[in-house]
Amino acid sequence: MNRSTLSIQSRFESIWLDAEFVSKCGKKLDLPIIANERCGSWYVSPENLADSCYFKSTDGHNENLLYGDTLDVKDFLPPDDILSAEEAEAIKSAIPAIIDDAKQLHLDIPKLRTLLTRPIRPIFIDPSTALPTTNALSRQSHHTIACLMASNAHSAPLTAPSSSYLPGAGDDEDNWSLSLTPAQFWTHQPSLRSAASTSPAAVTETITTIIKTPETSPRSLKPATIDHTHLTIGTTALHAAPKVLQLLDPFDVIIVCNDDPGLSASQHRLVARGVEPNLIEMGLKDGKLGARVLRKRLHLVEKALMKVEARMPRILVTCSTGRDLSVGVALAIWCLFYDRGDAFIRGGTVPKAEITKVYIRERLASLTMSKPDASPSRATLQSVHAYLMPKEDGKKEERVEEWLGGVEEAKEKAKKQGETLGRFLIGSGASV
């Protein structure tokens, strides 16, 4: 794959082509489109988006399986043209363990059963498969879920130059998006298309302009409160949206994740509506850089919340997107300062020794139920895990140090062997 295929221009063109296929599927099958916030939102324009979900984009990669199904294992019949026999068998054998993992999340299964009155039947579609007719999707005996792969992994669409088409162009956005979000990508589609037809420099310049403009779409201005708590997640655009804020109760604590000099003290007070809040400015950059620094700044949040006197404080956490850093901070707060009954712990925290990966995963799963468009990056979640489970992080650092020590030892050994070989070659008169 040449460098031009990996350019942001090629990514945009490939995403737009794949989005046309997704839109076509939604209309042909007459099904609502739900995007995976980890990467799927790039392929769905807002007018076609019914809702969002969240799962790791690596869950379905070969030898990294995390599939679940409400059907009996014997009923799992993936198509031969999408999965190899080995992968299908691996998925079947993994399902019982996955069901056990799901039970540990303490999901409200009785409630889900009232919503899913019929069994689920998945169908698998990619651009190389023929779309089933709506008659074939009988909904009398089961709920149909179309698992859709937007990209053509085998060949470029007929409307795309094969030399520039990039399958999965929306994957790993941290590595190429320059902090542009899917919502901004679709809102500013005309200007991005114009720039993409010009030059890479024009694309970069356009993105730089876009990300400096706060998102003001209805979706970006709609805050989400985690069920049974007063812990709210939103975007920094909320700080300058008085009409939206008038509908909210004043906040006791406001946590601003991003380093945003454009937010004035008066705008922070506007959020609190006359109540002097405890304002915590974390000063984080967008993207991986901010996510990695997050673990070093979470102590500011913990220290401030330890002093809160309200029995159930109203806490607002914001970041530029309302989907990444703010979600990570809210997750950390929920794990540390709320007990199993979701009561706020005043003057203390849940002991970190009691916080496990399963506990964090359970809370994240519940959080995404309250905020379906949550999309914390891998780096953000790593920072949260490192802060909440310092012993595990310390063990990881020890393993890294041990590995680095082994590398250095190997280098030193190779160096000595090289010096010995050099002396031998010079002594024997050989030419090197």
Order of alpha helices (4+ residues) and beta strands (2+ residues): alpha-beta-beta-beta-beta-alpha-alpha-beta-beta-alpha-alpha-alpha-beta-beta-alpha-beta-alpha-beta-alpha-beta-alpha-alpha-alpha-alpha
